[in-house]
Amino acid sequence: MRRIVQFSTGNVGRHSLRAVIGRPDLELVGVHASSPAKIGRDAAELCDWSEPTGVIATDDIDALIGLRPDCVVYTALAETRPMEALEQLTQILAAGINVVGTSFVWLAAPRYAGDWVREPLEKACAAGGSSLYINGVDPGYSGDTLVHTALSLATRVDSITVQEIFDYANYDDAEYTGAAMGFGVAEDEELPPLFLPGVVESMWGGPVRALADGLGIVLDEVRQRTERWFTPERIDCTMMTVLPGQMAAVRFAAEGVLDGEPVITVEHVNRLTAAAAPGWIFPPDGHVGVHRVVIEGDPRVEINTHVSHPLLDPTDAACISTAARVVNAIEWVCNAPNGIIAVEDIPQAAIMNGLMWRAK
């Protein structure tokens, strides 16, 4: 049985926490929380688990390291505090503790991550004899596992399009997703972080380059494109209230260009309610969201992934899937040679073990 520390209990972390508590092959030994409202509470309270666990949330990283867990599940938001998160990860890894995580999206394709993030983590893994694996749904699944599956069905490829098309109206994350993408920002206000030069390319360009290398092609460039849609009418939703003249939809992409044409595109189309950007593409069949891969080639291949839950909104169900991408890999990562692990390093059959257990 693997001893696990859950690091953060936000939109993704509360779901990975539930998974760790429930699985019979994992033992929760510690929980990190940064909010004063969560510190000192039982882990069960932080993820709506039915019975107390006896594991109390703390913000003391040294104490959690002192528990000597086999693995830390790191789901704390890193994209708005990269240097602080980098320091936390290097501290954990250098102490000889493996990490699986869903933040630090630059590492979803680690071989193409910048030196500023990759090199300190490689050194920490070497010092501690530990391993690090970062993945998620997007970046992650849609741009690696899903597209790999689609490509296996084609004998020739002209282009690859990877898309997340999602209505974020019921996603309660105005603090990060809303602010980063610029929902609720007027056109004449300061550009949100996502629209700054190079940001989209830095986060989603890695998967584009990884696919190009896998295909054996040399791209002319990887470029980004962005577009915003501003609502003429007030929109009220869980994410936020958007007033007339403020942004209520966004689409952006990292594009791999060959011979002057985009041949590998990783694109997001995100909106707040169906009233936003009515002329843009929607998920099929009335779904709230889809992760889609389209291969134009011989033959044409299209795969659409939808997640759902009997009690939760599809955006929340997608957070469960994000957590699953790394929780399911814990055993393999704990047995792996030290270093930073990419998705292609892990045999897909290896992440199935331990999945069939009875939820409480």
Secondary structure as a PSIPRED ss2 file (coil, helix, strand):
# PSIPRED VFORMAT (PSIPRED V4.0)

   1 M C   1.000  0.000  0.000
   2 R E   0.000  0.000  1.000
   3 R E   0.000  0.000  1.000
   4 I E   0.000  0.000  1.000
   5 V E   0.000  0.000  1.000
   6 Q E   0.000  0.000  1.000
   7 F E   0.000  0.000  1.000
   8 S C   1.000  0.000  0.000
   9 T C   1.000  0.000  0.000
  10 G C   1.000  0.000  0.000
  11 N C   1.000  0.000  0.000
  12 V C   1.000  0.000  0.000
  13 G H   0.000  1.000  0.000
  14 R H   0.000  1.000  0.000
  15 H H   0.000  1.000  0.000
  16 S H   0.000  1.000  0.000
  17 L H   0.000  1.000  0.000
  18 R H   0.000  1.000  0.000
  19 A H   0.000  1.000  0.000
  20 V H   0.000  1.000  0.000
  21 I H   0.000  1.000  0.000
  22 G H   0.000  1.000  0.000
  23 R C   1.000  0.000  0.000
  24 P C   1.000  0.000  0.000
  25 D C   1.000  0.000  0.000
  26 L E   0.000  0.000  1.000
  27 E E   0.000  0.000  1.000
  28 L E   0.000  0.000  1.000
  29 V E   0.000  0.000  1.000
  30 G E   0.000  0.000  1.000
  31 V E   0.000  0.000  1.000
  32 H E   0.000  0.000  1.000
  33 A C   1.000  0.000  0.000
  34 S C   1.000  0.000  0.000
  35 S C   1.000  0.000  0.000
  36 P C   1.000  0.000  0.000
  37 A C   1.000  0.000  0.000
  38 K C   1.000  0.000  0.000
  39 I C   1.000  0.000  0.000
  40 G C   1.000  0.000  0.000
  41 R C   1.000  0.000  0.000
  42 D E   0.000  0.000  1.000
  43 A H   0.000  1.000  0.000
  44 A H   0.000  1.000  0.000
  45 E H   0.000  1.000  0.000
  46 L H   0.000  1.000  0.000
  47 C H   0.000  1.000  0.000
  48 D C   1.000  0.000  0.000
  49 W C   1.000  0.000  0.000
  50 S C   1.000  0.000  0.000
  51 E C   1.000  0.000  0.000
  52 P C   1.000  0.000  0.000
  53 T C   1.000  0.000  0.000
  54 G C   1.000  0.000  0.000
  55 V C   1.000  0.000  0.000
  56 I E   0.000  0.000  1.000
  57 A E   0.000  0.000  1.000
  58 T E   0.000  0.000  1.000
  59 D C   1.000  0.000  0.000
  60 D C   1.000  0.000  0.000
  61 I H   0.000  1.000  0.000
  62 D H   0.000  1.000  0.000
  63 A H   0.000  1.000  0.000
  64 L H   0.000  1.000  0.000
  65 I H   0.000  1.000  0.000
  66 G H   0.000  1.000  0.000
  67 L C   1.000  0.000  0.000
  68 R C   1.000  0.000  0.000
  69 P C   1.000  0.000  0.000
  70 D C   1.000  0.000  0.000
  71 C E   0.000  0.000  1.000
  72 V E   0.000  0.000  1.000
  73 V E   0.000  0.000  1.000
  74 Y E   0.000  0.000  1.000
  75 T C   1.000  0.000  0.000
  76 A C   1.000  0.000  0.000
  77 L C   1.000  0.000  0.000
  78 A C   1.000  0.000  0.000
  79 E C   1.000  0.000  0.000
  80 T C   1.000  0.000  0.000
  81 R C   1.000  0.000  0.000
  82 P H   0.000  1.000  0.000
  83 M H   0.000  1.000  0.000
  84 E H   0.000  1.000  0.000
  85 A H   0.000  1.000  0.000
  86 L H   0.000  1.000  0.000
  87 E H   0.000  1.000  0.000
  88 Q H   0.000  1.000  0.000
  89 L H   0.000  1.000  0.000
  90 T H   0.000  1.000  0.000
  91 Q H   0.000  1.000  0.000
  92 I H   0.000  1.000  0.000
  93 L H   0.000  1.000  0.000
  94 A H   0.000  1.000  0.000
  95 A C   1.000  0.000  0.000
  96 G C   1.000  0.000  0.000
  97 I C   1.000  0.000  0.000
  98 N E   0.000  0.000  1.000
  99 V E   0.000  0.000  1.000
 100 V E   0.000  0.000  1.000
 101 G E   0.000  0.000  1.000
 102 T C   1.000  0.000  0.000
 103 S C   1.000  0.000  0.000
 104 F C   1.000  0.000  0.000
 105 V H   0.000  1.000  0.000
 106 W H   0.000  1.000  0.000
 107 L H   0.000  1.000  0.000
 108 A H   0.000  1.000  0.000
 109 A C   1.000  0.000  0.000
 110 P H   0.000  1.000  0.000
 111 R H   0.000  1.000  0.000
 112 Y H   0.000  1.000  0.000
 113 A C   1.000  0.000  0.000
 114 G C   1.000  0.000  0.000
 115 D H   0.000  1.000  0.000
 116 W H   0.000  1.000  0.000
 117 V H   0.000  1.000  0.000
 118 R H   0.000  1.000  0.000
 119 E H   0.000  1.000  0.000
 120 P H   0.000  1.000  0.000
 121 L H   0.000  1.000  0.000
 122 E H   0.000  1.000  0.000
 123 K H   0.000  1.000  0.000
 124 A H   0.000  1.000  0.000
 125 C H   0.000  1.000  0.000
 126 A H   0.000  1.000  0.000
 127 A H   0.000  1.000  0.000
 128 G H   0.000  1.000  0.000
 129 G C   1.000  0.000  0.000
 130 S C   1.000  0.000  0.000
 131 S E   0.000  0.000  1.000
 132 L E   0.000  0.000  1.000
 133 Y E   0.000  0.000  1.000
 134 I E   0.000  0.000  1.000
 135 N C   1.000  0.000  0.000
 136 G C   1.000  0.000  0.000
 137 V E   0.000  0.000  1.000
 138 D C   1.000  0.000  0.000
 139 P C   1.000  0.000  0.000
 140 G E   0.000  0.000  1.000
 141 Y H   0.000  1.000  0.000
 142 S H   0.000  1.000  0.000
 143 G H   0.000  1.000  0.000
 144 D C   1.000  0.000  0.000
 145 T H   0.000  1.000  0.000
 146 L H   0.000  1.000  0.000
 147 V H   0.000  1.000  0.000
 148 H H   0.000  1.000  0.000
 149 T H   0.000  1.000  0.000
 150 A H   0.000  1.000  0.000
 151 L H   0.000  1.000  0.000
 152 S C   1.000  0.000  0.000
 153 L C   1.000  0.000  0.000
 154 A C   1.000  0.000  0.000
 155 T C   1.000  0.000  0.000
 156 R E   0.000  0.000  1.000
 157 V E   0.000  0.000  1.000
 158 D E   0.000  0.000  1.000
 159 S E   0.000  0.000  1.000
 160 I E   0.000  0.000  1.000
 161 T E   0.000  0.000  1.000
 162 V E   0.000  0.000  1.000
 163 Q E   0.000  0.000  1.000
 164 E E   0.000  0.000  1.000
 165 I E   0.000  0.000  1.000
 166 F E   0.000  0.000  1.000
 167 D E   0.000  0.000  1.000
 168 Y C   1.000  0.000  0.000
 169 A C   1.000  0.000  0.000
 170 N C   1.000  0.000  0.000
 171 Y C   1.000  0.000  0.000
 172 D C   1.000  0.000  0.000
 173 D C   1.000  0.000  0.000
 174 A H   0.000  1.000  0.000
 175 E H   0.000  1.000  0.000
 176 Y H   0.000  1.000  0.000
 177 T H   0.000  1.000  0.000
 178 G H   0.000  1.000  0.000
 179 A H   0.000  1.000  0.000
 180 A H   0.000  1.000  0.000
 181 M H   0.000  1.000  0.000
 182 G C   1.000  0.000  0.000
 183 F C   1.000  0.000  0.000
 184 G C   1.000  0.000  0.000
 185 V C   1.000  0.000  0.000
 186 A E   0.000  0.000  1.000
 187 E C   1.000  0.000  0.000
 188 D C   1.000  0.000  0.000
 189 E C   1.000  0.000  0.000
 190 E C   1.000  0.000  0.000
 191 L C   1.000  0.000  0.000
 192 P C   1.000  0.000  0.000
 193 P H   0.000  1.000  0.000
 194 L H   0.000  1.000  0.000
 195 F H   0.000  1.000  0.000
 196 L C   1.000  0.000  0.000
 197 P C   1.000  0.000  0.000
 198 G C   1.000  0.000  0.000
 199 V H   0.000  1.000  0.000
 200 V H   0.000  1.000  0.000
 201 E H   0.000  1.000  0.000
 202 S H   0.000  1.000  0.000
 203 M H   0.000  1.000  0.000
 204 W H   0.000  1.000  0.000
 205 G H   0.000  1.000  0.000
 206 G H   0.000  1.000  0.000
 207 P H   0.000  1.000  0.000
 208 V H   0.000  1.000  0.000
 209 R H   0.000  1.000  0.000
 210 A H   0.000  1.000  0.000
 211 L H   0.000  1.000  0.000
 212 A H   0.000  1.000  0.000
 213 D H   0.000  1.000  0.000
 214 G H   0.000  1.000  0.000
 215 L H   0.000  1.000  0.000
 216 G C   1.000  0.000  0.000
 217 I C   1.000  0.000  0.000
 218 V C   1.000  0.000  0.000
 219 L C   1.000  0.000  0.000
 220 D C   1.000  0.000  0.000
 221 E E   0.000  0.000  1.000
 222 V E   0.000  0.000  1.000
 223 R E   0.000  0.000  1.000
 224 Q E   0.000  0.000  1.000
 225 R E   0.000  0.000  1.000
 226 T E   0.000  0.000  1.000
 227 E E   0.000  0.000  1.000
 228 R E   0.000  0.000  1.000
 229 W E   0.000  0.000  1.000
 230 F E   0.000  0.000  1.000
 231 T C   1.000  0.000  0.000
 232 P C   1.000  0.000  0.000
 233 E C   1.000  0.000  0.000
 234 R C   1.000  0.000  0.000
 235 I E   0.000  0.000  1.000
 236 D E   0.000  0.000  1.000
 237 C C   1.000  0.000  0.000
 238 T C   1.000  0.000  0.000
 239 M C   1.000  0.000  0.000
 240 M C   1.000  0.000  0.000
 241 T E   0.000  0.000  1.000
 242 V E   0.000  0.000  1.000
 243 L C   1.000  0.000  0.000
 244 P C   1.000  0.000  0.000
 245 G C   1.000  0.000  0.000
 246 Q E   0.000  0.000  1.000
 247 M E   0.000  0.000  1.000
 248 A E   0.000  0.000  1.000
 249 A E   0.000  0.000  1.000
 250 V E   0.000  0.000  1.000
 251 R E   0.000  0.000  1.000
 252 F E   0.000  0.000  1.000
 253 A E   0.000  0.000  1.000
 254 A E   0.000  0.000  1.000
 255 E E   0.000  0.000  1.000
 256 G E   0.000  0.000  1.000
 257 V E   0.000  0.000  1.000
 258 L E   0.000  0.000  1.000
 259 D C   1.000  0.000  0.000
 260 G C   1.000  0.000  0.000
 261 E E   0.000  0.000  1.000
 262 P E   0.000  0.000  1.000
 263 V E   0.000  0.000  1.000
 264 I E   0.000  0.000  1.000
 265 T E   0.000  0.000  1.000
 266 V E   0.000  0.000  1.000
 267 E E   0.000  0.000  1.000
 268 H E   0.000  0.000  1.000
 269 V E   0.000  0.000  1.000
 270 N E   0.000  0.000  1.000
 271 R E   0.000  0.000  1.000
 272 L C   1.000  0.000  0.000
 273 T C   1.000  0.000  0.000
 274 A C   1.000  0.000  0.000
 275 A C   1.000  0.000  0.000
 276 A C   1.000  0.000  0.000
 277 A C   1.000  0.000  0.000
 278 P C   1.000  0.000  0.000
 279 G C   1.000  0.000  0.000
 280 W C   1.000  0.000  0.000
 281 I C   1.000  0.000  0.000
 282 F C   1.000  0.000  0.000
 283 P C   1.000  0.000  0.000
 284 P H   0.000  1.000  0.000
 285 D H   0.000  1.000  0.000
 286 G H   0.000  1.000  0.000
 287 H C   1.000  0.000  0.000
 288 V C   1.000  0.000  0.000
 289 G E   0.000  0.000  1.000
 290 V E   0.000  0.000  1.000
 291 H E   0.000  0.000  1.000
 292 R E   0.000  0.000  1.000
 293 V E   0.000  0.000  1.000
 294 V E   0.000  0.000  1.000
 295 I E   0.000  0.000  1.000
 296 E E   0.000  0.000  1.000
 297 G E   0.000  0.000  1.000
 298 D E   0.000  0.000  1.000
 299 P C   1.000  0.000  0.000
 300 R C   1.000  0.000  0.000
 301 V E   0.000  0.000  1.000
 302 E E   0.000  0.000  1.000
 303 I E   0.000  0.000  1.000
 304 N E   0.000  0.000  1.000
 305 T E   0.000  0.000  1.000
 306 H C   1.000  0.000  0.000
 307 V C   1.000  0.000  0.000
 308 S C   1.000  0.000  0.000
 309 H C   1.000  0.000  0.000
 310 P C   1.000  0.000  0.000
 311 L C   1.000  0.000  0.000
 312 L C   1.000  0.000  0.000
 313 D C   1.000  0.000  0.000
 314 P H   0.000  1.000  0.000
 315 T H   0.000  1.000  0.000
 316 D H   0.000  1.000  0.000
 317 A H   0.000  1.000  0.000
 318 A H   0.000  1.000  0.000
 319 C H   0.000  1.000  0.000
 320 I H   0.000  1.000  0.000
 321 S H   0.000  1.000  0.000
 322 T H   0.000  1.000  0.000
 323 A H   0.000  1.000  0.000
 324 A H   0.000  1.000  0.000
 325 R H   0.000  1.000  0.000
 326 V H   0.000  1.000  0.000
 327 V H   0.000  1.000  0.000
 328 N C   1.000  0.000  0.000
 329 A C   1.000  0.000  0.000
 330 I H   0.000  1.000  0.000
 331 E H   0.000  1.000  0.000
 332 W H   0.000  1.000  0.000
 333 V H   0.000  1.000  0.000
 334 C H   0.000  1.000  0.000
 335 N H   0.000  1.000  0.000
 336 A C   1.000  0.000  0.000
 337 P C   1.000  0.000  0.000
 338 N C   1.000  0.000  0.000
 339 G E   0.000  0.000  1.000
 340 I E   0.000  0.000  1.000
 341 I E   0.000  0.000  1.000
 342 A C   1.000  0.000  0.000
 343 V H   0.000  1.000  0.000
 344 E H   0.000  1.000  0.000
 345 D H   0.000  1.000  0.000
 346 I C   1.000  0.000  0.000
 347 P C   1.000  0.000  0.000
 348 Q H   0.000  1.000  0.000
 349 A H   0.000  1.000  0.000
 350 A H   0.000  1.000  0.000
 351 I H   0.000  1.000  0.000
 352 M C   1.000  0.000  0.000
 353 N C   1.000  0.000  0.000
 354 G C   1.000  0.000  0.000
 355 L C   1.000  0.000  0.000
 356 M C   1.000  0.000  0.000
 357 W C   1.000  0.000  0.000
 358 R C   1.000  0.000  0.000
 359 A C   1.000  0.000  0.000
 360 K C   1.000  0.000  0.000
